[in-house]
Amino acid sequence: MALETNSPTIRSKIAPWRTAGAIFLCIAIAAFYGLIAHGDIPMRRMPPELAGLFFVVLTVCTVFLIFKFSKLDFTKPSMTVGEDGIEYQPLSKLIPWPAVEKIDSVVTFRTEMLHVIVKKDTDSVLLAELKRWNHGFMPRTVIISPDGFEGFSPAEVKVIVYGYFQRHSAGGINAATSRSEDR
């Protein structure tokens, strides 16, 4: 599939009902473990101490989710991939295509993700925001889920993203390699 010169700008939005569902699921499971830990629900296989630990961990995860999602604006697209670069909502700046070092295709639990890795010599403000948003884990990486773009199949999203990268990178086709296409 060849990419035309007038490639579309693709947008991904976060569904607020999915976010609320994830938070409510964590709350419901934490409440269940809290009742076990308190002794209201007797269980032979789970000691109350372990249930209490699960309760605390899930409560911390719920607070973390609420904190992270409170920073996002659900009315705007969470990610826009276009001719100029990648606009990612948690970042204040656009990631231009020349600042992208490489794109890796990673498959985890039958879900394919595109890891866009930014060059080390990119704008320091952009790198600091990426590191702060990712909590130091993969500090120069933006993860694109090809499934989240309405109106485009995951294969079309991959072709569009790789096409933009190849068009703007110095390495051309050799710079954008996909491990999943090598199979």
C-alpha positions as CSV (number, residue, x, y, z in Angstrom):
1,M,0.0,0.0,0.0
2,A,1.6,3.2,-1.1
3,L,1.0,6.4,0.7
4,E,-0.2,9.3,-1.3
5,T,1.4,12.7,-1.0
6,N,-1.8,14.2,0.5
7,S,-2.1,11.8,3.4
8,P,-4.9,12.5,5.9
9,T,-4.6,13.9,9.4
10,I,-5.8,11.2,11.8
11,R,-7.2,11.9,15.2
12,S,-7.7,9.7,18.3
13,K,-10.2,10.6,21.1
14,I,-10.4,9.2,24.5
15,A,-13.8,7.8,25.3
16,P,-14.9,9.3,28.7
17,W,-17.2,6.3,29.4
18,R,-14.2,3.9,29.1
19,T,-12.2,6.0,31.5
20,A,-15.1,6.1,34.0
21,G,-15.6,2.4,33.5
22,A,-12.0,1.6,34.4
23,I,-12.2,3.8,37.5
24,F,-15.5,2.2,38.6
25,L,-14.1,-1.3,38.0
26,C,-11.1,-0.5,40.3
27,I,-13.4,0.9,42.9
28,A,-15.7,-2.1,42.8
29,I,-12.9,-4.6,43.1
30,A,-11.2,-2.6,45.9
31,A,-14.5,-2.5,47.8
32,F,-14.8,-6.2,47.5
33,Y,-11.3,-6.7,48.9
34,G,-12.1,-4.2,51.6
35,L,-15.1,-6.1,52.7
36,I,-13.0,-9.3,52.8
37,A,-10.3,-7.5,54.8
38,H,-12.9,-6.2,57.2
39,G,-14.4,-9.6,57.8
40,D,-17.8,-8.9,56.3
41,I,-17.3,-11.5,53.6
42,P,-15.6,-14.6,55.1
43,M,-13.3,-16.5,52.8
44,R,-11.3,-19.6,53.6
45,R,-8.8,-19.2,50.7
46,M,-7.8,-15.6,51.2
47,P,-6.5,-14.3,54.6
48,P,-7.8,-10.8,55.5
49,E,-4.2,-9.4,55.5
50,L,-3.8,-10.3,51.8
51,A,-7.2,-8.9,51.0
52,G,-6.2,-5.7,52.8
53,L,-3.0,-5.5,50.8
54,F,-5.0,-5.8,47.5
55,F,-7.5,-3.2,48.8
56,V,-4.6,-0.7,49.4
57,V,-3.0,-1.4,46.1
58,L,-6.2,-1.0,44.1
59,T,-7.1,2.2,46.0
60,V,-3.7,3.6,45.1
61,C,-4.2,2.6,41.5
62,T,-7.7,4.2,41.5
63,V,-6.3,7.5,42.9
64,F,-3.5,7.4,40.3
65,L,-6.0,6.9,37.4
66,I,-8.2,9.7,38.7
67,F,-5.2,12.0,38.9
68,K,-3.9,11.1,35.4
69,F,-7.3,11.4,33.7
70,S,-8.1,14.7,35.5
71,K,-5.3,16.3,33.5
72,L,-6.9,15.3,30.1
73,D,-9.4,17.2,28.1
74,F,-12.0,14.8,26.8
75,T,-13.4,17.2,24.2
76,K,-10.2,17.5,22.2
77,P,-8.4,14.6,20.4
78,S,-5.9,12.9,22.6
79,M,-3.6,12.4,19.7
80,T,-3.3,13.9,16.2
81,V,-1.0,12.5,13.6
82,G,-0.5,14.8,10.6
83,E,2.0,16.2,8.1
84,D,3.6,18.5,10.7
85,G,4.1,15.8,13.4
86,I,2.4,14.2,16.3
87,E,0.3,16.3,18.7
88,Y,-0.1,14.4,21.9
89,Q,-2.5,16.0,24.4
90,P,-0.4,15.7,27.6
91,L,2.5,17.6,25.9
92,S,2.5,21.3,25.3
93,K,4.4,21.1,22.0
94,L,4.1,19.3,18.7
95,I,6.6,16.4,18.1
96,P,7.9,17.2,14.6
97,W,8.7,14.3,12.3
98,P,12.4,15.3,12.0
99,A,12.7,14.8,15.8
100,V,11.6,11.2,15.6
101,E,14.5,8.7,15.8
102,K,12.7,5.5,15.0
103,I,9.3,3.7,15.1
104,D,9.1,0.2,16.5
105,S,6.1,-2.0,16.1
106,V,5.6,-4.0,19.4
107,V,3.0,-6.7,19.9
108,T,1.9,-7.3,23.4
109,F,-1.0,-9.7,24.3
110,R,-2.1,-9.7,20.6
111,T,-2.3,-5.9,20.6
112,E,0.1,-4.1,18.3
113,M,1.4,-0.7,19.4
114,L,3.7,1.7,17.5
115,H,6.4,3.1,19.8
116,V,7.6,6.4,18.4
117,I,11.0,7.2,19.9
118,V,12.1,10.8,20.0
119,K,15.8,11.7,19.4
120,K,18.0,12.6,22.4
121,D,19.0,16.0,21.0
122,T,15.4,17.1,20.6
123,D,14.0,20.1,22.5
124,S,14.7,19.8,26.2
125,V,11.2,21.0,27.2
126,L,9.6,18.3,25.1
127,L,11.9,15.6,26.5
128,A,11.2,16.8,30.1
129,E,7.4,16.6,29.5
130,L,7.7,13.2,27.9
131,K,9.8,11.9,30.8
132,R,7.4,13.4,33.4
133,W,4.3,12.0,31.7
134,N,5.9,8.5,31.3
135,H,7.4,8.6,34.9
136,G,10.9,7.8,33.6
137,F,9.7,4.5,32.0
138,M,10.6,4.8,28.3
139,P,11.2,8.5,28.7
140,R,11.5,9.4,25.0
141,T,8.6,7.2,23.8
142,V,5.1,8.1,22.6
143,I,2.9,5.0,22.2
144,I,0.4,5.0,19.3
145,S,-2.4,2.4,19.4
146,P,-3.5,1.9,15.8
147,D,-6.9,0.7,17.0
148,G,-8.0,4.1,18.5
149,F,-8.4,6.1,15.3
150,E,-12.0,6.3,14.1
151,G,-12.6,5.7,10.4
152,F,-9.2,4.0,9.9
153,S,-8.2,0.4,10.2
154,P,-5.1,-0.4,12.2
155,A,-3.2,-1.3,8.9
156,E,-4.1,2.1,7.4
157,V,-2.9,3.9,10.5
158,K,0.4,2.0,10.4
159,V,0.8,2.9,6.7
160,I,0.0,6.6,7.4
161,V,2.4,6.9,10.4
162,Y,5.3,5.0,8.6
163,G,4.7,7.1,5.5
164,Y,4.9,10.4,7.4
165,F,8.1,9.2,9.1
166,Q,9.7,8.0,5.9
167,R,8.9,11.2,4.1
168,H,10.5,13.4,6.8
169,S,13.3,11.3,8.1
170,A,16.9,11.4,6.8
171,G,17.1,7.6,6.8
172,G,14.1,7.1,4.5
173,I,12.7,3.6,4.3
174,N,15.6,2.0,6.2
175,A,14.9,4.1,9.2
176,A,11.4,2.8,9.7
177,T,11.5,-0.9,10.2
178,S,8.7,-3.0,11.6
179,R,9.5,-6.2,13.4
180,S,6.0,-7.5,12.6
181,E,6.5,-7.1,8.9
182,D,9.7,-9.2,8.9
183,R,7.7,-12.3,9.8
